[in-house]
Amino acid sequence: MAITRRTFSRTLGLGLVGAALPVAAQRPLDVRVGHTGITWPWGNAPGQGPARLSGPEPIVEVVRDVSGLGYRGLELFGWQIEGMEAFGGLGPLLEKHKLPLVSSYSGVNLTDPAQRQTTIANTVRTGKLVKKLGGTVIVIGPNGVPRNTFDFAANKAGIVTALNEVCRAVTDIGLTPVLHQHTGTCIETRDETYAVMEAVDTRYVKFGPDIGQLQKGGADPVKVVKDFLPLVHHMHLKDFSGGEAFLGYCPLGEGKVDLPAILAMMDGKKIDGMVMVELDSSPNQPISAKDTATTAKAYLQKHGVSLRA
């Protein structure tokens, strides 16, 4: 067919209209989405001593709600997974609710060489349990530091060495370790994230960005994900509004993060882990954890992501 100015303009106009439509109106997205457990009550309240699991009830609630809403997988803290061993283990609960464990968030000290071997041993111990339960990913959460006095340049070499060593140890047991940059830690800002990811041995160190943490830390999440997309094997999908509840985060679609752009980049990407919806808990939560996960589910479905029936 001959292309005239009129037909070209009409075709362009239709294309622009199509581009403006919600993703769900065009086609489903090929993105597997799970949920982390941080939104639900802990074994003890945040800030009240070392994290511990005083009973199985908090984990039972997490697994029941995440499975019931149709999410495809679960991430828990390492101490929660290990803590369930005293109550019959996590396996029977996951099997009952047909919910796979995908990943564990494990805090790792990257700045103190004296703690390195202990850090590696603890991470590997957790990793072996995660693998036994069918999981595939260990999320490496950097240690907290006093940000107002922290000298990243002076610590960079040690951070990179520690990451390479702990991630190689995790790789050796058959799991995928992913770095999770985090506000308030030794890897917070855009520049710190780039400096570390461009220096580590990427045969072992993969990337598991927290989208909301990037936004909160002053970075452009879309730019960061785009630049390191080949290394992204896991993700925390989180929105950020800067409000008082949820430590400044918010249910999906209620904040500043360009979530559709993130989902578009993850569409069809084969990763070892999963895209995990996350919303941090806080003392002043205005709605329940299940309600926030329900809001996230509606947002995802509107934008073309399907969950389990």
C-alpha positions, 0 to 999 in steps of 0.5 A, spaced: 500 500 500 502 506 498 504 511 504 501 518 503 501 523 508 494 522 510 495 515 511 502 516 515 499 521 519 493 516 521 498 510 522 502 514 527 496 517 531 493 510 532 500 508 534 500 514 539 493 512 542 496 504 543 502 507 546 497 511 551 493 505 553 494 501 559 499 495 558 493 490 560 489 493 554 495 491 549 497 484 552 499 480 558 506 481 561 511 475 562 513 477 569 513 472 575 511 476 581 511 474 588 511 478 595 516 478 601 514 477 608 516 484 611 510 487 611 507 482 616 508 482 623 515 480 625 516 475 631 518 481 635 517 489 633 523 492 629 528 496 634 526 491 640 532 487 640 535 482 635 530 479 631 527 472 633 521 468 632 517 467 638 512 462 635 510 460 628 504 464 628 507 470 624 510 466 618 503 462 618 499 469 617 504 471 611 504 464 607 497 464 608 495 471 605 501 471 600 498 464 597 491 466 598 492 472 594 495 468 588 502 471 588 507 466 585 513 466 590 515 468 597 521 471 600 523 471 608 528 473 612 534 468 613 532 469 621 525 467 619 526 461 615 531 458 620 527 460 626 521 456 623 526 450 624 524 450 632 516 449 630 517 443 625 520 447 619 517 452 614 517 446 608 510 443 611 507 450 611 509 452 604 506 445 601 500 446 605 499 453 601 502 451 595 507 457 595 514 456 593 520 459 597 524 463 592 529 467 596 532 469 603 534 476 605 540 475 609 544 481 612 551 481 611 557 485 614 561 488 608 565 493 612 569 489 617 574 484 615 574 481 622 567 479 621 568 476 614 568 469 615 563 469 620 558 473 615 560 467 610 559 462 614 552 464 616 550 466 609 552 459 607 548 456 613 542 459 611 543 458 603 543 451 604 536 451 608 533 455 603 536 450 597 533 444 601 526 448 601 527 449 593 529 456 593 534 459 588 536 466 591 540 469 597 539 477 597 545 480 600 543 486 604 549 490 606 550 492 613 548 499 616 553 504 617 552 512 620 551 515 613 553 522 616 560 520 617 561 514 613 567 514 608 565 510 602 571 511 598 575 508 604 571 502 604 570 501 597 575 496 596 573 492 602 566 492 600 568 489 593 572 484 596 567 481 601 562 481 596 566 477 591 567 472 597 561 471 600 557 471 593 562 466 590 561 461 597 553 462 595 554 460 588 558 454 590 552 451 593 548 452 587 544 458 589 544 465 586 547 471 590 544 478 588 546 485 591 540 489 594 542 496 595 539 499 601 538 506 604 542 507 611 547 502 609 554 502 606 551 501 599 546 507 598 546 512 593 546 511 585 554 513 585 555 507 590 551 502 587 554 503 580 561 503 583 560 497 587 557 493 581 562 496 576 568 493 580 565 486 583 566 479 579 559 479 576 561 471 575 558 471 582 555 477 584 548 479 581 544 484 582 537 484 586 535 492 586 530 495 591 526 500 586 523 503 592 530 504 596 533 507 589 528 512 589 528 514 596 536 514 596 535 519 590 537 515 584 532 514 578 530 507 579 529 506 571 536 508 569 539 504 574 535 497 572 536 499 565 544 500 566 545 493 569 539 489 566 543 483 564 545 482 571 538 483 574 536 476 577 531 478 582 528 485 584 524 488 590 518 492 587 516 497 591 513 504 591 515 510 595 511 517 596 515 520 602 509 519 607 510 518 614 507 510 614 511 504 611 517 508 612 516 513 607 514 507 602 506 506 599 502 501 596 504 500 588 501 505 584 501 510 590 508 513 589 513 516 585 516 510 582 515 509 574 513 502 575 510 501 568 517 502 566 520 497 570 515 492 569 516 493 561 524 492 562 522 485 566 517 483 561 520 476 558 526 477 562 529 470 564 531 471 572 533 466 577 529 469 582 523 473 582 520 480 582 518 481 589 512 486 591 515 489 598 512 494 602 516 495 609 512 495 615 512 500 620 508 502 627 503 507 624 501 502 618 494 505 616 492 499 613 493 491 614 499 488 610 494 483 607 490 490 604 497 493 602 498 486 598 491 486 595 492 493 593 498 491 589 495 485 586 490 490 583 495 494 580 499 489 577 493 486 574 491 492 571 498 493 568 498 486 565 501 482 570 497 475 572 498 472 578 495 465 580 488 463 580 
